[in-house]
Amino acid sequence: MKFYKIAELPHKEVLQGITLKSVHLQNLMVTFVTLEPGAVLPEHSHEHEQISVVISGTLRFSLEGEERIISAGHVVCVPANALHGAEVIEGPCIVYDSWNPVRADYIIKK
């Protein structure tokens, strides 16, 4: 299928208070992430390039030792293998993430 409604996609909890929905092609993935108030995404890295777009809420986002407060309209470009993490300051937060290559662990079967 090539047409989706975000509200109807199946979801998966990846960490406490952090759920996502996803769509993907062969080489590109988009995840629709909800972070509940108080949710923490511990610092981590991965082989994937990631572009995060904040749709709503406010996050404290760290990227390679630099920390910023970001909210709706902010975009963060995370290179492959870069150390990064986030904490919800005001939420819930909605973030849309683009990925290359596709994250197999974020593919959700119906």
C-alpha positions as a printed Julia matrix, in Angstrom:
110×3 Matrix{Float64}:
  0.0    0.0    0.0
  1.19   3.53  -0.72
 -1.41   5.62   1.11
 -1.76   5.74   4.9
 -3.53   7.61   7.67
 -1.15   8.12  10.62
 -3.94   7.63  13.19
 -4.67   4.17  11.75
 -1.09   2.83  11.7
 -0.21   0.17  14.29
  2.09   1.41  17.06
  4.89   0.02  19.19
  6.29   1.15  22.56
 10.07   1.42  22.17
 10.81   2.77  25.67
  8.64   3.71  28.62
  6.46   6.62  27.49
  7.76   6.56  23.91
  5.66   5.0   21.14
  6.03   5.08  17.4
  4.27   4.3   14.15
  6.16   3.81  10.91
  6.05   3.6    7.13
  8.93   2.68   4.85
 10.17   2.05   1.36
 13.25   0.02   0.45
 15.77   2.69   1.53
 13.79   5.28   3.5
 11.66   5.2    6.64
  9.54   7.75   8.49
  8.47   7.23  12.09
  5.76   9.18  13.9
  6.86   9.3   17.53
  4.87  10.27  20.64
  6.85  11.05  23.79
  4.76  11.34  26.95
  5.47  13.97  29.65
  8.63  13.02  31.54
  9.82  10.53  28.9
 13.58  10.17  28.48
 15.44   8.87  25.46
 18.86   7.96  26.88
 21.95   8.97  24.92
 22.68   6.44  22.19
 23.98   6.13  18.65
 23.09   4.04  15.61
 24.29   3.45  12.07
 21.28   5.28  10.61
 21.14   8.89   9.47
 18.18  10.59  11.14
 16.32  13.85  10.58
 13.88  14.74  13.39
 11.1   17.3   12.98
  9.31  18.44  16.16
  5.58  18.8   15.54
  4.48  19.66  19.09
  5.8   19.8   22.66
  9.25  20.76  23.94
 12.38  18.61  24.29
 15.86  19.0   25.71
 17.89  17.43  22.91
 21.58  16.59  23.1
 23.68  15.9   20.02
 27.38  15.14  20.26
 27.73  17.09  23.52
 25.67  20.1   22.42
 22.33  20.59  24.17
 19.37  22.6   22.86
 15.77  23.19  23.89
 13.66  22.47  20.81
  9.94  22.72  20.1
  7.43  22.78  17.22
  9.11  23.75  13.97
 12.64  22.75  14.98
 14.61  20.22  12.94
 17.61  18.18  14.11
 19.94  16.4   11.66
 21.65  13.44  13.33
 24.58  11.93  11.41
 25.21   8.19  11.49
 26.89   7.04  14.74
 26.44  10.43  16.47
 25.73  10.27  20.22
 22.33  11.85  20.98
 19.4   11.74  23.4
 16.33  13.68  24.51
 14.1   14.47  27.47
 10.55  15.81  27.35
 10.32  19.26  28.94
  6.69  19.91  27.98
  4.55  17.23  26.45
  3.33  15.13  25.09
  5.73  15.67  22.19
  5.12  14.57  18.63
  8.24  14.08  16.49
  8.48  12.84  12.9
 11.79  11.08  12.16
 13.21  10.18   8.74
 15.73   7.32   8.53
 18.25   5.94   6.1
 18.78   3.05   5.92
 15.46   1.62   7.11
 15.48   0.57  10.78
 14.39  -3.06  10.81
 13.59  -2.79  14.54
 11.0   -0.07  13.79
  9.05  -2.01  11.16
  5.67  -2.78  12.74
  3.67  -5.72  11.45
 -0.11  -5.43  11.5
